[in-house]
Amino acid sequence: MEHSLTRPSEVIRSEALGSDIFRLTIMAPQIADTAQPGQFVMVQAASGQDPLLRRPFSIHQVSGNGTVQILFKVVGRGTRLLAATTKGDFLSVFGPLGKGFTLAKQNKNIAMIGGGMGIAPLLFLGKWILRSGFSGKLIALLGARNSAEINSLQEDFNHLGITTAIATDDGSRGHHGLVTQLMLQHMDPGEEWQVLTCGPYPMMRGVAEICQGMNWPCQVSMETMMACGMGACLGCAISKPNDLHSYQHVCKDGPVFAMSEIVWK
């Protein structure tokens, strides 16, 4: 029996942004109307039972006409099947799920920091911040392996008028090195910043360490394996900082947490 949050959603557009990076636009008005930046959806990659489990994807963008976008990299059978979908296909989409980003009550400057496919929810987040009437500085610091992974995504942020800086592992675009190295190049330590980040665990750990040293509040969007998206399967349990024998669940208690709620290893 399908859950009430499950929607049969038509594929409106499929874009190849690189050799293995794809963006799907699907018609899902109920999700588009209620989604918050940082939330995610669970998508069934095929109509049969292979693969059996849904895949979690951050919500990349929503539109007023009822569409939702997801951004992903092909890494296995499920994402290969999704990359092969075409306009007019239907996908079973479950969501929106989880707890998203929140903004500080004080009007702090905001830095969005993303790495790899962790950049996906930051575009939705940036639009949301701009629509909120925010009047401070807003920057996006984005990291990728190479220019091919980041080119079209940087253009999306530029179109919004968001100041954007890039770091690539191979130096083919922007700073040659880690995205965390951009933080003190673009964030004045004498100013108040709120940091919102999503990406690989080592990157977010590095971001959190810098934020702790600077006393900047930081929210991190965690990525774990998920089977259900509702906290029932317990597959995405992570330890609580003050009690390593009790757990919180990324799908239900997150995926966005304050950095102090994470046990950094």
Buried (B, 14 or more C-beta within 10 A) or exposed (E): EEEEBBBEBBBBEBEEBBEBBBBBBBBBBBBBEEBBBBBBBBBBBBEEEEBEBBBBBBBBBBEEEBBBBBBBBBEEEBBBBBBEBEEEBBBBBBBBBBBBBBBEEEEBBBBBBBBBBBBBBBBBBBBBBEEEEBEBBBBBBBBBEBBBBBBBBBEBBEEBEBEBBBBBBEEBBBBEEBBBBBBEEBBEEEEBBBBBBBBBBEBBBBBBBBBEEBEBBBBBBBBBEBBBBBBEBEBBBBBBEEEEEEEBBBBBBBBBBEBEBBEBE
